[in-house]
Each structure stands twice: as structure tokens, then as C-alpha cells.
């Protein structure tokens, strides 16, 4: 009976943007060759929700124009996009200069993911951004970022603790009457993990804020307004639901978030 019920539910094909390790002769791993990869936790989270994850390759910049298959072609066979977390966005991707070399980011990955977002918007393919992915969405809609919360936001709380990593957490305030609030039964306050040092500064056009850090007001969740001309589902959160065990109830349940995304995919 369980197998029959599972077979009756559509298992959508969800594209996940690649994390990148660029060519580096000083790196021992795979002899420094360029790598594209997907974190196990992200793949597991998507599969746990009943969808099939597919890593979307990023073509080398030198071959991008000559390859017969484009990023737009690859999105044609997928039904949703999840933007993976990872390295900083390059300030040049939103018209800024890096405040220090360590925050120069990855412009190559930025261009790749921004192109994926454009392809999804053109095809009305739902998009969910996680951590860096939320920042990519904000930039895609014309927004900007704080390059470093600690040095640019007065009296900022801690949003990243390298030793604790995904075990580091803080409370968020969820906007009443927002879609995010409705997913959690009208919840107004929750605890989430926090592994980032950059954040939304100027909000992108057409986006609304659905949650902020309760301690300092840093934006923690955004969504494309339903009143916009495009009906495409676009949402992002700054925390990492994929790192959480859904059976551990101390943090906000990770499953309603991806369940809502997949409901939009299945429409």
C-alpha cells in the first residue's frame, strides 16, 4: 500500500546549482583540477521531501559559447531550482568593490547562478535560495549585500561561529500574515541555524521580507511578491534547513519550507 501511494505522487526533477572548486595547483584534492559538487545534506533534504535532485553543471567560461548545450537548455528538463549555499558573492556582481581581499567572492559562480535564475524566471520555474542562494536572488532582482555583517552593521549579533558551524543558532522574527508564517501555523518567532557573514542590504525590486534576526534586524527570509506580474515562485532563507534533522524540534522544522516549494513545482 505504501509503495502504491508513493508511486501516485509525482516526484519532480529539481535542479541544484553546483558548488565550485576552481583549478588550483596547490590543492592536493583531485590534483587541483576544477570541481563541481553537491553537498550530501542538500541532496538528502530534497529526496526526503519526495523530489529527485540533479546537479546542474557549470560550463567553463572558455567553452561557454562553443558548447552545444547551454544552461538554459539544461533548465528545460527541470521543474524547480534550488540555489545551493557556499562562498561569498563577488561585490562586483552588485556594483560594489570588495572591502578586503577575503571578501572578493566568486564572480564565476555568481554569473552561472544569476543566469540560472534568469532562465527560471523566463520559464516560470520555481526557485528556492538557501543562504548564499538567498543573496543571489536578492542581487538577481537588483538588490545589494552587506559584505560583512560584523563590520558594517552597528551592534550586529553573531551570525557565524566557525567552530560551531551549523550548530550556531539565533532567533528570528517572522512577519505576520506572510507566506512563511502561514507555513508554520502563524508562528511569529523561531530558532534557526546561522552560518553566514554577508546579508541583504538593499532589498531587490519586487521582493518582500518575511523574517529578520530578532537580535539585530538582519534579513533572514525573502519572497517575490505575489502581486508582481511574474507569477513565478521565488523564495529564499538565510539559514540552512538542509543541515537539520527533521526529528530534532529545537530549530524551525525544515520540511514545510521545501514542501511549499515542491507544491509550487507540482502546480
C-alpha positions as CSV (number, residue, x, y, z in Angstrom):
1,X,0.0,0.0,0.0
2,X,2.8,2.4,0.9
3,X,4.6,1.7,-2.4
4,X,1.3,2.3,-4.3
5,X,0.8,5.7,-2.5
6,X,4.4,6.7,-3.3
7,X,4.0,5.8,-7.0
8,X,0.9,8.0,-7.2
9,X,2.8,11.1,-6.1
10,X,4.8,13.0,-8.8
11,X,8.5,13.1,-7.9
12,X,9.6,16.3,-9.6
13,X,13.1,16.8,-11.1
14,X,14.8,19.5,-9.1
15,X,18.0,21.2,-10.3
16,X,20.5,22.2,-7.7
17,X,23.2,24.7,-8.5
18,X,26.8,23.5,-8.3
19,X,29.3,24.4,-5.6
20,X,32.7,25.1,-7.3
21,X,36.3,24.5,-6.6
22,X,38.4,26.3,-9.2
23,X,41.6,25.0,-10.6
24,X,44.3,25.3,-8.0
25,X,47.8,23.6,-8.5
26,X,48.4,23.9,-4.7
27,X,45.4,21.8,-3.9
28,X,46.0,18.1,-3.3
29,X,42.4,17.1,-3.7
30,X,42.0,15.7,-7.3
31,X,45.4,17.2,-8.2
32,X,44.0,20.7,-8.1
33,X,41.6,20.1,-11.0
34,X,38.3,22.2,-11.2
35,X,35.5,20.5,-9.4
36,X,31.7,20.9,-9.3
37,X,29.9,19.3,-6.4
38,X,26.7,18.9,-4.4
39,X,26.7,18.6,-0.6
40,X,25.1,15.3,0.6
41,X,22.9,17.2,3.1
42,X,21.2,19.2,0.3
43,X,20.6,16.1,-1.9
44,X,19.1,14.2,1.2
45,X,16.8,17.1,2.1
46,X,15.4,17.3,-1.4
47,X,15.0,13.5,-1.6
48,X,13.4,13.4,1.9
49,X,10.7,15.7,0.5
50,X,10.0,13.3,-2.4
51,X,11.8,15.0,-5.2
52,X,14.7,13.9,-7.4
53,X,17.8,16.2,-7.2
54,X,20.0,16.9,-10.2
55,X,23.3,18.8,-10.1
56,X,23.4,21.4,-12.8
57,X,26.9,21.6,-14.4
58,X,28.5,25.0,-14.9
59,X,30.3,25.1,-18.3
60,X,33.8,26.5,-18.2
61,X,33.9,30.2,-19.2
62,X,36.3,29.4,-22.0
63,X,33.9,26.9,-23.6
64,X,30.6,28.6,-22.8
65,X,30.0,30.0,-26.3
66,X,31.1,26.8,-28.1
67,X,29.3,24.1,-26.2
68,X,26.1,22.9,-28.0
69,X,24.2,22.7,-24.6
70,X,23.6,25.9,-22.7
71,X,22.5,26.4,-19.1
72,X,19.1,27.5,-20.4
73,X,18.9,24.1,-22.3
74,X,19.6,22.2,-19.1
75,X,16.9,24.0,-17.2
76,X,14.4,23.0,-19.8
77,X,14.2,19.5,-18.4
78,X,13.9,20.5,-14.8
79,X,10.8,21.6,-12.8
80,X,12.4,23.6,-10.0
81,X,15.7,25.1,-8.9
82,X,17.4,25.2,-5.5
83,X,20.3,27.6,-5.2
84,X,23.0,26.0,-3.0
85,X,24.8,27.7,-0.2
86,X,28.5,28.4,-0.4
87,X,31.1,31.1,-0.9
88,X,30.6,34.8,-0.9
89,X,29.1,36.6,-3.8
90,X,31.6,39.0,-5.5
91,X,30.8,42.6,-4.7
92,X,31.4,43.4,-8.4
93,X,28.3,41.3,-9.1
94,X,26.1,44.0,-7.4
95,X,28.2,47.1,-8.4
96,X,30.5,47.3,-5.3
97,X,34.2,46.9,-4.6
98,X,35.5,44.4,-2.0
99,X,36.3,45.9,1.3
100,X,39.1,43.4,1.8
101,X,40.6,40.6,-0.4
102,X,39.0,37.9,1.7
103,X,35.5,39.1,0.6
104,X,36.2,39.2,-3.1
105,X,33.8,36.3,-3.6
106,X,33.4,34.1,-6.7
107,X,32.2,36.1,-9.7
108,X,32.3,33.0,-12.0
109,X,29.8,31.2,-9.8
110,X,27.7,34.4,-9.5
111,X,27.4,34.7,-13.3
112,X,26.4,31.0,-13.5
113,X,23.7,31.2,-10.8
114,X,22.3,34.5,-12.0
115,X,21.9,33.0,-15.4
116,X,20.1,30.0,-13.9
117,X,17.7,32.4,-12.1
118,X,17.0,34.3,-15.4
119,X,16.3,31.0,-17.2
120,X,13.8,30.0,-14.4
121,X,12.0,33.4,-14.5
122,X,11.7,33.1,-18.3
123,X,10.1,29.7,-17.9
124,X,8.2,30.3,-14.7
125,X,10.2,27.6,-12.9
126,X,10.0,27.9,-9.1
127,X,13.2,28.9,-7.3
128,X,14.3,28.4,-3.7
129,X,17.5,30.0,-2.4
130,X,19.4,28.8,0.6
131,X,21.9,31.1,2.4
132,X,24.1,32.3,-0.4
133,X,21.2,31.3,-2.7
134,X,19.0,33.9,-1.0
135,X,21.7,36.5,-1.5
136,X,21.9,35.5,-5.2
137,X,18.1,36.0,-5.5
138,X,18.3,39.5,-3.9
139,X,21.1,40.5,-6.4
140,X,19.2,39.0,-9.3
141,X,16.3,41.4,-8.6
142,X,18.7,44.4,-8.3
143,X,19.5,44.3,-4.6
144,X,22.8,44.7,-2.8
145,X,24.6,43.0,0.1
146,X,26.5,43.8,3.2
147,X,29.9,42.3,2.6
148,X,30.4,41.6,6.3
149,X,27.7,41.9,9.0
150,X,30.1,42.4,11.9
151,X,31.9,45.4,10.4
152,X,29.0,47.0,8.5
153,X,26.1,46.7,10.9
154,X,26.2,48.5,14.2
155,X,25.5,46.3,17.2
156,X,25.2,43.3,15.0
157,X,24.7,39.9,16.6
158,X,26.9,36.9,15.7
159,X,25.7,35.1,12.6
160,X,28.6,32.8,12.1
161,X,30.8,30.8,14.5
162,X,33.3,28.7,12.6
163,X,33.8,26.2,15.5
164,X,30.1,25.5,16.0
165,X,29.2,25.9,12.2
166,X,25.7,24.6,11.7
167,X,25.2,24.2,15.5
168,X,25.3,28.0,15.8
169,X,21.8,29.5,16.1
170,X,19.8,32.6,16.8
171,X,16.1,33.6,17.0
172,X,14.2,35.1,14.1
173,X,11.0,37.2,14.0
174,X,8.6,36.1,11.3
175,X,6.4,38.7,9.6
176,X,2.7,38.2,10.5
177,X,0.4,37.3,7.5
178,X,3.5,36.3,5.5
179,X,3.6,33.1,3.5
180,X,6.4,31.9,5.8
181,X,4.2,32.5,8.8
182,X,1.3,30.6,7.3
183,X,3.6,27.6,6.6
184,X,4.2,27.3,10.4
185,X,0.7,27.9,11.7
186,X,1.0,31.6,12.2
187,X,4.4,31.3,14.1
188,X,5.9,34.7,14.9
189,X,9.2,33.6,16.4
190,X,11.6,30.6,15.8
191,X,15.1,29.4,16.2
192,X,17.3,28.8,13.1
193,X,20.9,27.9,12.5
194,X,23.2,30.6,11.1
195,X,26.4,30.1,9.0
196,X,26.9,33.4,7.2
197,X,28.7,36.7,7.4
198,X,27.1,38.5,4.4
199,X,23.5,39.6,4.3
200,X,20.9,41.5,2.3
201,X,21.5,45.3,2.3
202,X,19.2,47.0,-0.3
203,X,16.2,44.8,-1.0
204,X,15.7,43.7,-4.6
205,X,12.8,45.1,-6.6
206,X,9.6,43.2,-6.1
207,X,10.9,41.2,-3.1
208,X,9.4,41.3,0.4
209,X,11.0,40.5,3.8
210,X,9.4,37.5,5.5
211,X,11.7,37.2,8.5
212,X,14.6,39.0,10.3
213,X,17.0,38.2,13.0
214,X,15.3,39.1,16.3
215,X,18.6,40.3,17.7
216,X,19.7,42.9,15.1
217,X,17.2,43.0,12.2
218,X,19.3,41.3,9.6
219,X,17.1,39.9,6.8
220,X,16.6,36.2,7.2
221,X,13.9,35.3,4.6
222,X,12.6,36.9,1.4
223,X,9.9,36.2,-1.2
224,X,8.8,37.6,-4.6
225,X,5.6,39.4,-4.0
226,X,2.6,37.6,-5.4
227,X,1.3,40.8,-6.8
228,X,4.2,41.0,-9.3
229,X,3.5,40.5,-13.0
230,X,5.5,37.3,-12.9
231,X,3.7,34.5,-11.0
232,X,7.0,32.6,-10.6
233,X,7.6,31.2,-7.1
234,X,10.8,32.8,-5.8
235,X,11.8,32.5,-2.1
236,X,14.9,32.4,0.0
237,X,16.1,31.8,3.5
238,X,19.4,32.8,5.1
239,X,19.6,29.7,7.3
240,X,20.4,26.1,6.3
241,X,17.3,23.8,6.7
242,X,19.2,21.0,4.8
243,X,21.6,20.7,7.7
244,X,18.8,19.9,10.2
245,X,17.4,16.5,11.2
246,X,13.6,16.9,10.9
247,X,13.2,14.8,14.1
248,X,15.0,17.4,16.2
249,X,12.4,20.0,17.1
250,X,14.6,22.7,18.7
251,X,15.0,24.5,15.4
252,X,12.4,25.5,12.9
253,X,11.1,22.4,11.1
254,X,12.9,22.2,7.7
255,X,10.2,20.3,5.9
256,X,7.3,22.8,5.5
257,X,9.7,25.1,3.6
258,X,10.7,22.6,0.9
259,X,7.2,21.2,0.9
260,X,5.8,24.6,0.0
261,X,8.4,24.9,-2.8
262,X,7.5,21.5,-4.2
263,X,3.8,22.3,-4.0
264,X,4.6,25.2,-6.4
265,X,6.6,22.9,-8.6
266,X,3.8,20.4,-8.9
267,X,1.2,23.0,-9.9
